[in-house]
């Protein structure tokens, strides 16, 4: 960027020198704009990387178009090219837009877009690209993204150039018709239109392929990046406890897709519209149609251009006033849709419990209420869209006849030809369409801003879960020197902030197995989760032996979708254990009857009974062989005899594992070496206190 800023500054200096020598104010203005552009280009490394791409493109275009304009000014433009000379207004306008990129980077919503979009283009991930005729090759994902994006920018601007060339074809063809010049007509049709139309078609096909390539890679990167951040360090669990964001699944699956598509669909077309605006404004500005204020000789330069500009500017302002409420309505609609989908997913997950309790009528009422909320907001959304569409449709219809109303008097007076009139009408349509980009895209902009808002709040929730008041650092972790596990000076609280556990120091591991008992609601499970590092509410210190492997088995195990083998190997990959080890573990927990179903795919969380699911979780522990095993009522669904057998299996098969259990059955006392009781305090909290050693079996 430093080198580019120097090139821009040199071009600006050349423009100032040529403009000063020729006494041309327009060229001097181009030089002044160039100096400002050089300054912001020098400062552009402070911009988000995504915005830096646009800044670089505008700076390069200023140098290229500025050089072409100076060549024309000095009389060095080759006439054999048969290409209209580049007017001074083109590099000047490009420079202005480059400066605007820097200026709008300070607008909060633009800064958020840049921050959300930049990681993809900065990614160091190595990926494989396949470019004909080179074939597959390795490249950094970010570099591939930048290359594709810049290629699409250049391609879009080339298409604008083709459109501009076809506008001159339009003029010449209508003039040939007016003059009844058959040779000129057929020449324009076959040698001009067919050539440039063919190039347009080929460029469009290339654009489609490049478009889909960058979109799917960008979306894949964002979805995987957000998933990784959501799942790392139990962030998903802490976010759910805090209730800081709703439907994170929707934000990862739907909002990343919406953000990628909308960012691309606004960034590229907006740049294309800017190029269109500049190119066709030059045509409007140079049309020999003048307007003077009544009673004076003061003429308005570029009269047709200013009509198009003011017409679109007023309409844009009115569109914003009418459509502004759409942003909040779109946000609310997506939220209510996600809540309805979540309710359906929950119903499927707990279908057995609902069926056993004959809860279908209540579920129908609940779903009907959720959908009624969708309908209520939907009608508010439709009503607002009707108001917006009434205005935009009327505006677009008037825009069709507006240029003819303005130009007809000049045509009938013989000031302009039919070809010029048709070219100007087309240019007017292009200019007002470019200026009306916001008008025609307001509904999409509202959806886009809603997606940006949801991703921003999701990122904020993730940041708080990882580094804020609900992070894993709420209970600081340190290495235990004595090989035991201890909790010191800790206060654990409920999500509402109410303290539930207080303790000065608790040492675990002095004995091989410990049983934690106490009344329901005394914080036993909360203490387990704090030790595991996933409980975010509270403070204190947890000492854990270095590199200790901890496994916590809850009362209701999680069984992922897929094969039974994958469920047994979880949280490892299903290929982590060989077939013999898995079958042996299943036999030891009395699940041998399922050994022939290892590779069957099923909803095992619904197919297996509660007791079978708990034994499957114990089989995971036998395979994993953790240093510390926490069982949070992990055998509560088993009868006492089977529970005793399972504990005996754990004791026999995991001789080096320290075991800490939560349970209410008296028979569990015989299976542990020591007991810790949650003793009540006067303030309603509980303190874990070693009470007595269990009698020997």
N, C-alpha and C positions, 0 to 999 in steps of 0.2 A: 504493500500500500504506500510505503514511503516513496518508492521509485515512481509509482503511478502519479502521486501528488506532484512530483518534480516534473513529469511529462506534461501534466495539466498546466502547471505554472509556466513552463516554457511556451506552450501553445498560447496561453493568455498573454504573455509578454509579446509574442509575435503579433497577436491580434492588435494589441495596443499600439505597437510600432507601425503596422500597416494602416490602422485606422487614423493615427495621428498624421501620417504622411499624406493619406488620401483625403483627410478631413471628413471621414465617414463616421458619423455618430453611432450607427448601428454596430460597426465593427469594434469601436471603442467600448460600447456596452457589452459586446461579447467578451472582450478582454477583461473587463471589470468582473463580470459574472465568473469568468474562468479563474481569476485570482481567489474569489470567495470559494469556488468549488475546490481549488487546490488546498485551501485551508481546511475545509471540512473533510476532504479525502485524507489529509495528513492526520486528522483527528479520528477517522473512521475506525481504527482498531479498537476504540472504546465501545463501538456499537456491537449489539448481538451479531453473531456470525451470519445469520440469515439476512439481516438488513445490510450487512457488509457486501453481500453478493450484488445486491441492487446498486449500492453505492459505487462498486467497482465497474459495473456495466455502464452506468451513466458517465463515469469519468472517462472510460475508454471511448465511448461514443462521442463525448465532447472533443477528444483529441482527433478522432477520425473525421467527424463532420466539420470540425473547425479547420482542419488542414484542407479539406475539400473546398470549403467556403473561401479560404484565403487564396487557393489556387485560382478559383473563379475570379476573385477580386483583382488578382495580378494578371489576368488574361492568359493563364496557363492551363485552363480547362480544355481538354482535347475534344473538339467538336465531333470527331468521328465516332465517339461513344454514343452519340444521339441520346444522351441522358440529360435531363434538365439540370442546370447547375444547382448546387446546394445553397439555399439562401442563408444569410447570416442568422436569421431567426431560428433555424433548426439547432445549431450547436448552443445558441443562447438558451433556448427552451430546455434542451437536454441538461444544460448546466443548472438551470433553475430547479429542475426536478431532482438532480443530484443533491442540491442544497436542501431541498424539502425533505429528502430521505433522512438526512441528519437531524433536521428540525423536528420531524414527527416522531423520531425515535424516543423523544422525551414524553410523548403522550402515553399515559399508562397502558391503555389497551394495546397500542402498537408495541410497546416494550414487552408486554406479556406474550404477544404473538411471536416476537423475535426470540424471546427466551425459551418458549415451548418448541419452536421449530429448529433452533440452532443445533441441539445435540446430534441430530441425524447427520447434518452436514459437517460436523466436527468429529464424527466417530472414527476411531482407529481400528475398528473391527475389520479383519481381512475377509473378503468375500470373493466369489468367483463370478466374473462377467463373461458374456459370450458375444463377441462383436464380429460380425462377418466382414471381411474374410479372415480376420486374425484367428478366430476361434476362442476357446476358453482361456482365460488368464486371470491371475490373482491381482486384486486391487483393494485399496482401503475403501470401505463403504462410504465414508464421508467424501472422499475424492470422487468416487463414482457419482454420488448424489449431486455434487457441485457441477461436475461435467455435464450430467444430464440436464440439470436445471438451466445452466448457461446455454447449452445447446437449444433447449426449448425456447428460451428467451430470444436468441438470435433467429431461430426459425419463425417465431411469431412475428418478429419485426420484419423479416423477409416477406412474410405473407402480407403484411401491411404495405410493403413496397409494391408487391404484385397488384394488390387492390388499387393502389394509387395509379399504377401504370394502366390498369383496366379502366380507370375513370377517364383517362385521356383517349383510350379506345372508344369509350362511350361518346365522348364529345365528337371525335372524328367520324364515327359511324353515322351519328345523327346529322352532322354537317353534310356528309356524302349523300344521305337520303334527301336532305333539303335541296341540295344542288343537283340531284338526280345523276350523280357521278357513280356509275356502276362499277368501274374499275377500282375506284377508291373503296367502295363498299366491300367488294369481294376481297380486296387486299387486307382490309382491316379485319374481316371475319376470319379468313384462313391463316394469314401470316402473323397476325397480332393476337387475336383472341385465342385461337386454338393453341398457339405456342404457350402463352402465359397461363391459360386455363389448365393445360396439361401439367405444367410445372406446379401449379396450385394443388392439383389432385395428388401428385406424387408427394409433395411436402406434407399434405394432410395425412396421408397414410403413414409416413415416417413419424409424424407428430403423435398419432394414435399409439403406435408401438412404444415410443419413448415415454409417452404420458403414462401408460399402464405400468411400465417398468418402474418408473420412479415412485408411483403411487403405492404399489404393493410392497416395495422395499422400505419405503418410508413408514408405512403403516406397520409392517412387521417389526421394524426397529422400535417404534413407539410402544406397541403392544407388549413386546418382550421386555423393554426397559421398565415400563410401569409395573408389569407383573413381577419383575425381579425386585423392585423397590418395595412393592406391596408385601411380598412374601418374606423379605429378608428380616432377620432378627425378630420374628413374630410381630411385625408391624401390623399385619392384617388383624391380629387378635387385639392389639391395643387400640386400634382405630375403632373396632367393633365395640369394645368396652366403653370407650369415651363417647361413642355416638357422634363423632365430629363430622362425619360425612355419610350420606346415604348412598346405597347401591354402588359400591366401588366396582363391582363386576361390570355394570353398565358403562362406567367411565373408562374402563380399560378396553372393553369390547366395542362400544358404540361411539363414545366421544372421541377416542383417538382416530377412529375411521372418519368421523365427521370433520375433525380438525384438519386432518391431512387433506381430505378432498376439498374442503372449503378454502383452506389456505392456498392450495394450488389453483383452485378455480377462481380465486380473487386476485392472487398475485400475478399470474400470467395474463389473464384477460385485462386486468387493470393496466399492466404495462403495455399491452397491445392497444388498449384504448388511448393511452397517453400518446403512443406513436401515431395512431390514427388521428388523434386531435391535432397534433403538430403538423402532420403531413397535409391533411385536408384543410386545415385552417389557412395554410399558405395559399391554397387555391382560392378560398373565399376572400382572403385579404387582397389578392391581386386582381379580382374581377373588376372590370371597368364599370362599376355601378356606384354612383355617388349619391350622398344625401346631404343636403344643406339645411341648417336650421331656418325655419320660415323667417323671411324678412332680412336675412343676412347672407353673406357669402362664405360663412364658416362651414366647411365640409367635414364630415366624419370619415376618417380613413378606416378602411376595413369594415364598412357599414354592415355587410351581410354577416360577417363574423360576429360582430357585437350583438346583432339581433339573436343569433343562435346562442351566444354565451348567456345573455341576460334571460332569454326564454328558459334555458335549462337551469340556470342558477336559481331563479324564482321557484321553478317547479321542484327542484331538489330540496329547497328550504321547506316548502309546503309538505313534501313527502315525509320529511323527517318529523314534522309536527304531527302528522296523521299516524305515522307508523311507529313512533317511539315506544308506545306501550307493548309492541309485539315482542320486544326483547325479554321482558319479565314473563310474559305469557308463554313464550316458547320454553323458557327455563322450567317453568312450573309444569308444563305439559309433559316434558321429558321425565321429570321427577315422578309424576303420577303414573305414567306408563311403566316406569321401572318398578314402582311399588306394586303394581298389578302383576307384572311378570314374576316378581319375587314371591308374591303370595301363591301363585300357581306352582312355583318350584317347591315351596315349603309344603304345599298340599301333597305333591308327589312324593316328597321325602318322608312324610309321616302318614302315608296312605293307610298303612296297617292300623296304626293307633286310631286314626279317624274312623276307619271302618268298624273297629271293635267297639268304639263308643257311640256309633251311629251319629257321628257329628256332621254328616253331609248337609243337613238343613242349615246349620250354623255357618258352615263353610260357604254355602251358596249365598247366604245373606252377607257374609263378610266380603266375598268377591264382588257381589252386586254393589255394595257400598263403595268399594275401591273403584269399580268401573264408573259408577255414578259421578265420582269426583273427576274422572277423566272427561266424561261427557260435559259436565258443567264448565270446565276450563276450555274444552274444545269449542263450545258455542261462543265463549268470550273471544277466543282466538279467531273463529270464523267471522264474527261481527267486525272485528278490527281489520281483518284481511279484506272484507267486502268494502269497507271505507277506503282502504288503501288502493284496492283494485279499481274502484270507481274513478278515483283520481288518475291513476297511472294509465288506465285504458283510454280515458278521455284525452289525456295528454298525448299519448301515442297516435291517436286518430287525428288530432289537430296537427301534429307534426308532419303528417303526410302531405297536407295541402299548404302548409305555411310557406315553404320556399316559392311555390308557384304564385301565391298571392303577392309575395314581395317582388318577384321577378317579372310577372306578366306585363306590367306597364312598360318596363324597359324593353321587353321583347317586341311588343306591339309598336313601340316607338322606333324600332330598328337599331337600338343601341347594342343589343347582343343577338347572336345567332341562336338557332334552335339547339345546336350542339352545345354551345356554352350554357344555355339555360338548363339543359338536361344534366350537364356535368356539375353545374352549381347546385342543382336540386339534389343530386347524389352526394356531393360534398357536404351540403347542409345537413342531409340526413346522417351522414357519417359523424359529423362534428357534434350534432345535438345528441346522437346516440352515445358517443363517447362521454359527453358531458352529463348524460342521463344515466350513467352506469349505476350510480347509487339508487336512483329512482326505480330502475327496473330490477334491482337486486336487493331491495330493502328487506323482503321477507327472508331471503337467504342470509342476509347480513344478520338479521335478528337471531336466526338459528345458529349462525357461526359464533356470535358473541355469547350465546347461551352455552355452547360447547366449550368455549374458552373459559367462561366462568366456572363450569363444572370441573375442568381439568386443573384450573388454578386452585380451587378449594381442595381438590384431591391431593395436589402436591403439598399444599399447606398442612393437611392432615398427616401426610406421610412424614413431612419434616418434623412436626411436633411429636409424632410417635417415635422418631429416631433420635431427635436431639432436644425436644422440648420437655414440658412438664410431665408428659406421659411416656417418656422414653425409657429404655432399659437401664439408663443411668440413674433413674430415680432410686433404685437400690444398687449402690455401687458394688462391683464384684472385685475380689482380690484373690490371690493364690493362698491357699491354706498350707502352712508349713508342716503341720503335724499329720497330714494325710487324712484328717477328718473333714467334716463339713460343719460350718458354724454360721450363725446369724447373730449379729451384735447391734445393740442400740437401734432397734428397728421399731417403726410404727407403721402398720399396714392399715389401709383405709378402703372403704367401699368406693365405687365410682362417684357417689354423691358427696364424697369427702369425709364421711363419718368414720372415725377410727374403729377398728375391730380387733386388732391384735397389737399388744405392746410387749416388748421383751428387752431385757438388758443383754442377755446372751443365751443362746441355745446351741449346744454341741451335739452333733449326731455322728455316729460312726465309732464311738468308743466301744460299742458292742456291734456285733455283725448285723443284727436285725432289731428294729425299733417299731413299736406300735404307737400311733398317735390317736388318742381317743378324746371325746368331749361331746357336748350336746350339739345338735344341728344348729348351724348358723354361728358357731364359735370361731370360724376362720381357719379351720383345718386345711381345706382345699386352697384357700387364699395363701396360706403359708407355703404350701407345695408349689404353687405357681410363682410365688416370689423367689423361692430357691431356684426354680427352673429358669428364672430370668424373664418371664413374660408378664408379670403383674406390674402395672405402671403406677399404681396409686400408693404412695408411701415413701419412706426413706429409711436408710440404714445401710448396713454392710453385710454382704454374703461372702464367706470365704469358702472356696472350692479348691480341691487339689488340682494342681496344674495338669492340663490335658485329660482331666477326668471325663469319662463318657457317661452321661446321665440320661436315663430313660424314664419317662413318667407315663404310666398307664391309667387313663381315666376310667370312670365307671362305664361310660358308653364309648367304645372304641370307634375310631374313624376307619371305614373301609372304602378305599377309592374305587371308582368304576374301573372295570377291567377284569382280568383273570384272577382266579383264587391265588395263584402263585404270586401275582403282584401284590395282593392284599396281605399275604404272609410276609413278603419281603419288606414291605413298607416300614420305615421311610426310605429304605434303599431301593435301587432299581430291581426289577424282578429277576434279572440275571445275576444278582449279587451272590446268591447261594445256589449250590448245586442241588440236583434233584434228590439225592440221597439224604442230604442234611435237612431239607425241608420235610421230607416224609418222616424222618426220624423225630423231628420236633413235633410234628402233628401227632404221631403215635404217643409221645410222652404226655401230651395234654388231652388225650382221649378224642382226637379228631381223625383217627385212622380211617374211618368210614368215608372221609372226603378226599382221600389220597388220590383217587382216580379222576378227580374233577379239577386238578391243578390248572389245567389249560383251558377250562371252560370260562367264558365271559358271561357274567350275570350281575344283577344288583344284589351283591352278597349282603349288604346292610339290611336288606329286606328278607332275603331268603334264609339267612341263618338266625337261629334263636338268640336271645340275649346271652344265654350261657355259652353258646358256641362262639359268639363274637368275643366274649371275654377270654375264653380259652385260646382263641386265635391270637389275641393280643399277647398272651403269655408266651405263645410259640414264637412270636416276634422277639421277645426278650431272650429266649433260649438261643435263637439264631444270632442275635446282636451281641450278647454277652457284655452288658454294660458294667461299668464300675459301680454305679449307683442305680438302684431300681426303686422308684416310688410308685406305690400302688394305691390309688385313690378310690377305695371301695371297688377295686378292679375285679373282685371275685364275688361281689354281692349277689349276682344272679345264680350262683351255684348253690347246691345244697351243702350242708355242713360237711358231709362225708367227702364229697368231691372237692370241696374247697380245701380240706385238709390234705388230700392227695396232691392237689396242684401245688400247695405250699411246700410239701415234701419234695416234689419234683424240682421246684425252684431251688430249694436248699441243697439238693443233691447235684443238680446240673450246673449251678452257678456258685461254686464254692468261694470264689474271690469277690463276689458282688455283695455290696452293702445294701440292705433292704430296709426301706421305711414304708410302713403301711398306714392307711386310714381305714378304720372299720368299727362296726358297732357290736358285732357278735362276741360273746364272751369266750367262745372257743378260740378266737384269734390270739388271746393272751398266751396260750400254751405254745404258740408257734413263733414267738418273738423273744428276744433276750432281755429287752427293756421296754418300759412303757413311759410315754410322755402324755400328760393330761392337760387339756385346755382349762385352766382355772379361771373363774370369773373375777373381775375387778370391780371396784365400787363405781367406776365411771361407765360401766357397760361393756368394757373391752375384756379380752381374754389374754392370758399369758400361758404359753406352753411350759409346763413344769415337770421334770422327771419325778415320778411318784413312787414307783415300786418296781421291783424286778419280778417278772412273771415266774410262777412256779415251774419247775422242770416238768417235762411231760412224763 
